[in-house]
Every structure is written in C-alpha cells, then in structure tokens.
C-alpha cells in the first residue's frame, strides 16, 4: 500500500507539471517572462512556507540557516531562476512541442555533467541514451532535414537548451548538498525570487498579474512550482525512486496534447519523433542510475505522513 502512495505522488506531479507550458502561455498574455517568473516565485515562497509550517517545521528552522547552507541554496536558486526564465521565454515565442523536446534534454545533460564533474562511470545504457538524446535535439532543430536548421527561432531553442543545462546542473549539485528538503525548497524559491527581481528591474518593469494573467500566475506559483516540489520530494523518498521517476516522462506527452489542444500549435511529425526519442533517452539515463539526481541525503529528513 505504501508503494502505491509514492506512485500517486509521482502521477500527481506528472499531471501537474504537464500544464506548465500551457499555463506559461496563458500567464504571459499580459506580462513578459521576467514579470511572470517573479510573481510566480513570490507565490511559490509563500506556498512552500505555509506547507512547511503545516508539516511540522517551525519558522526559526525555516528562516534561520547557516551561512554555508545559504550559499549552497543561493547557487541552486540562481540556476532554478535561469532555467524557468529561459523556458518561459521559449514557450512565449517558439512552437511549444519543439520547446518540450529541448526542455527534456536535461537527463542526458545530467549524465554528462556527472561524468565530467564527479568522474562517474557511464554505463552502456547511458551512452546509448546520450546518443539518442542528441539525435532528438538535431531532429528538432532541423525538422528532420539534417542539412539545415528549420525552426523559426533557433536562437530561442538554444536559450531553452541553456536553461535545461542549468536545471541539469542544479540536479547534479543538489546530490552533493545534504539539506532538509523543506528548507532547501523554500530558500531555493527565495533566491530564485531575488535573482528574478534583478532581471525584472534590469530588463523589464514591475507589473501586477491582473486580468487574464492573474489565474495562470496563481496556479503556476502555488501549485505547478511551489506545492508540486514538495510532492515530488515525497515521491522520491520511495526506496524504488529511480523506477518511479520513469513516470516523469509521461509529462511531456501530456504537455504536447494540451499545447495542441489549447493553442493549435503546428503538429510537426519531426517534433513528435524528437519528443519520443528524448523520452527514450531520459528513461535509459534514469533507469541506469541507482539513484535519481536530486535524491539522496536531502530526502532522509522528510517528515512522514
């Protein structure tokens, strides 16, 4: 019965995260990506803080952390900000399915970073997964015609690819940091908020989420980002987390359905092939690990239900 609890957590996250591209589109109708990310982060901080208090943490535990821990989470928060900032920008301009393919290239980047930064050995499955993931990216950029770049905004997809690299680096570094998940998630969003505020005031202006942007921003900040992170931590506390993590790759399939349904994005067969390949790549990379990036000592301090 306990095993099914973890599976329910994972499926809940998959379903919630599948709406990220669509909600990002709706939320940026009256705001740019700088404003949308900032207000989403503010709401995520409030949501995680309230949930953490409800789960037994006291405010001193959450807010009073040692300087070394603060520096670690500052790095993770900045990487989180870069990832979402570039991702939201991509969804506001480029074909949503193409962005999905590039977004989910992070598993193969995790394997590469683990190899170069921490000298982890590569298995045959991981090597195959990296090769398939590279093919997926090439097919997406060229729409299947490998002799030329065929997407409308290749520079946008390059930025999304850079964002995915930031997320992969965040995942790899989080394995090295032994931090309580509630505290780390709260401070991750705090620092992501601060970094996004710097970008917003530097390249945009403050703009309250009103009208058509209000509900999407509330959903994104409170549920899609804030609460979902804690649900995912609980899913990853399973002894079989590396198997349950495979469920994550249902998310881009659902996302593609919502994008086409809500926005009528062009159904390009090369993008669908690319999406299929990147999912296979991710599954190979994750299943060949005994532990999912982001899992580890951080989950040891989770409060049980």
Beta strands, then each sheet from edge to edge (+ up, - down):
end
